Every structure is written in C-alpha cells, then in structure tokens.
Amino acid sequence: MNPASVETVVRTHLEEHVLQQSAAGLTDDTPLLSTGVLTSLTLVRLVAFLESTFGVEVPMEEIVGPRFATVGAIAALVRELRPREDPVTATPARPWTEARR
C-alpha cells in the first residue's frame, strides 16, 4: 500500500462513517479531537476499523490524543504498527529470532 493510500482510506472512513458527509475540508492536518470530529465512541469504532482494515493491533497505550489528533497522525500510527515487508519478496519480514531457526 503506498504511503498516501493510508490517509485516503482513513479520510474516506471518517467521511462515510463519522461525519456521514463529504468533508472536502478534511486534510491530513485537520484537528480531529479538538474540533469534535472524533469522540470517545467514534474513536473506539475507528480503532476497530483500523485493526480490521490494516491488520494491525492497536495497543491500549497507543490510544492517546496525539496518535489520533489528525488523519496524518493516524496514518503514521498504522504504518508503525504494520509488519515490515521484505522488499525482495514483498512478504512480512520475520522477527530476528524466527529468522535464525
């Protein structure tokens, strides 16, 4: 998945399931928490969406304001949590301990 597509998927989800309208003004830097776009309930739903869509597990300690402040911050979190891919085989890289076996 290219870097811009994570933002696009998150933005589209917010438009369709949180705002329930097109948000032409919603950018990667639009504040989501301070403007009320995300509430505690919509944040929980967004985390479930991220986990199912991107195959990541968002640890409780990562569900904090700065990580969900903007679309850009959410996309960065998703990228951090996704398994690294081996550029040669395009498969998730195995942890060092597994690779030695």
C-alpha positions, 0 to 999 in steps of 0.5 A: 500500500503506498504511503498516501493510500493510508490517509485516503482510506482513513479520510474516506472512513471518517467521511462515510462513517463519522461525519456521514458527509463529504468533508472536502475540508478534511486534510491530513492536518485537520484537528480531529479531537479538538474540533469534535470530529472524533469522540470517545465512541467514534474513536473506539469504532475507528480503532476497530476499523483500523485493526480490521482494515490494516491488520494491525493491533492497536495497543491500549497505550497507543490510544492517546490524543496525539496518535489520533489528533489528525488523519496524518497522525493516524496514518503514521500510527498504522504504518508503525504498527504494520509488519515490515515487508521484505522488499525482495519478496514483498512478504512480512519480514520475520522477527530476528529470532524466527529468522535464525531457526 
